[in-house]
Amino acid sequence: MKVKKALGIVAHRSVYAAMYALSLLPMTFLYAMASFTFFLAYYIIGYRKGVVIQNVARSFPDKRYGEIHAIVKKFYACLAAHFAEIIKSVSVPAEVLDKKLVFENLELINRYTDAGRNVIACLGHCGNWEMLNFIPHKTHQEVYAVYTPFGSATMNTVMSQLRTRFGLKLIRDTKVIRHILSKTSPPSVYLFLTDQCPPFKEEKYKFTLLNQEAYVFSGMEKSARASRSAVIYLNITQLSKGSYKIACVPICSSAESTNDGEITQKYVDLLSENIKEEPYGWLWTHRRWKL
């Protein structure tokens, strides 16, 4: 056991050291690496290309063949660029990120927490969502990211170190409700990524997402209702290469006063609009519509 733990520490430190060294390179070089990665993933390997094309085509049935493939191609280019930006964020100064990330209506969070409400901030895998690790730098509340562990212990440790760099706190998806209800400190913000296919499917949490029936994680709404939280949606769009706008959109000011499923329906509607606004920016590689 000690040997396994030691090997895990070595693996984590080696991976993080490599990422840190790469992060010191100029962004132009990292984007050049991203372009090469895009070429391999799109033209040579075709990483999940069939799944991506099928997902995009079914989500936008009115688009023509050429339009579908243009979205798919731009998606792969953006995804590769996102990895380059994540690597750069390992060492980039906070003042640089402050110029790259534009937060809109962030005072909405203050309004809810000043009224004594926790804030459930739900979002999708749009734009470079990993850049939200910077949000604690922009607000005075504690910010927690609800996560599901990776299969790799090394990747868990590396991503944990990266995500908590600016004060973001991580909390397991299985512990979030208990944590919110037992927390006695001032109201906090909880980030929920809720747009992938849940392992456990509940019929009352089945909605229409991009013209297709889809099951949605129920944990976000259940956590909000149980904790009597306010709920917002974080709409992420790309302003330019490496720069993003994160807009805080209200869903409800008191989750306990909503009907069952109402919060999730609003989330699905806002997510759909977010994706339609920038269809190349969403994570299309997952088999999202497994029923």
ABEGO torsion letter per residue (X at the ends): XAAAAAAAAAAAAAAAAAAAAAAABBAAAAAAAAAAAAAAAAAAAGBGAAAAAAAAAAABAABBAAAAAAAAAAAAAAAAAAAAAAAAAAABBAAAAAAABBBBGAAAAAAAAAAGBBBBBBBBBBEBAAAAAAAAAABABBBBBBBBBBABAAAAAAAAAAAAAAGBBBBBAAAAAAAAAABABBBBBBBBBAABBBABBBAAABBBBGGBBBBBBAAAAAAAAAAGBBBBBBBBBBABBGBBBBBBBBABABAAABBBGAAAAAAAAAAAAAAAABAAABBAABBAABX
